[in-house]
Amino acid sequence: MKQTAQTARRAQPEPQPKPRPTHRLYQVTGNGNDAFWREIGAAWPNKDGHGFSISYNVIPLHGRIVMRRIRERPEDGGQR
């Protein structure tokens, strides 16, 4: 049986949506109320649940890296 372009398209699995990040990565310099937080990337869990994939926009040379779960912000833009 000859396969047509239409039947070939049906046979291919639907592409899976890209996983959305669940965590944000920040470079933090300073301490307490004087700390400065700069967003530097994102992370999301691996399919097997035993680690994270991490994507950086920059790699800091000083300070520390903090990974925080992404939370929805209130519509008024305030902090929770």
C-alpha positions in Angstrom: 0.0 0.0 0.0 1.4 3.4 -1.0 1.6 6.0 1.8 0.3 9.4 0.8 1.4 12.7 2.4 -1.8 13.0 4.3 -1.5 9.5 5.9 2.2 10.2 6.7 1.2 13.3 8.6 -1.4 11.4 10.6 1.2 8.7 11.6 3.5 11.3 13.2 3.0 11.9 16.9 1.9 15.3 18.0 4.9 17.5 19.2 5.0 17.9 23.0 4.8 21.4 24.3 8.1 22.6 25.8 8.1 22.3 29.6 7.7 25.7 31.3 10.3 26.7 34.0 9.2 26.0 37.5 12.1 27.9 39.2 14.0 31.2 38.6 17.7 31.6 39.1 19.1 34.7 40.7 22.6 36.1 41.4 22.4 37.5 44.9 25.0 40.0 46.2 25.0 41.5 49.7 22.9 40.3 52.7 19.6 41.1 54.3 17.9 44.3 53.3 21.0 45.4 51.4 20.9 42.3 49.1 20.6 42.8 45.4 18.8 40.1 43.4 19.4 39.8 39.6 17.5 37.3 37.6 20.0 35.2 35.6 18.1 32.1 34.3 15.5 29.4 34.9 15.2 25.8 35.8 12.6 23.0 35.3 12.4 19.4 36.5 13.7 16.6 34.4 11.1 14.0 33.2 12.5 11.4 35.6 12.1 13.8 38.6 15.7 13.3 39.8 17.1 16.6 38.7 16.7 19.9 36.9 17.6 21.4 33.5 19.1 24.8 34.0 19.4 27.6 31.5 21.5 30.7 32.3 21.4 34.1 30.6 24.7 35.0 32.4 27.1 33.1 34.7 28.1 35.3 37.6 31.6 35.5 38.8 30.8 36.6 42.3 27.9 36.5 44.8 25.8 33.4 45.1 23.1 31.7 43.0 19.7 31.2 44.5 17.0 29.1 42.9 13.4 30.0 43.8 10.1 28.4 42.8 8.1 30.6 40.5 5.0 32.0 42.2 2.1 33.8 40.6 2.1 37.5 41.5 -1.0 39.3 42.5 -2.6 41.4 39.7 -1.7 44.6 41.5 2.0 43.7 41.1 2.7 43.6 44.9 4.8 41.0 46.6 3.2 38.0 48.3 
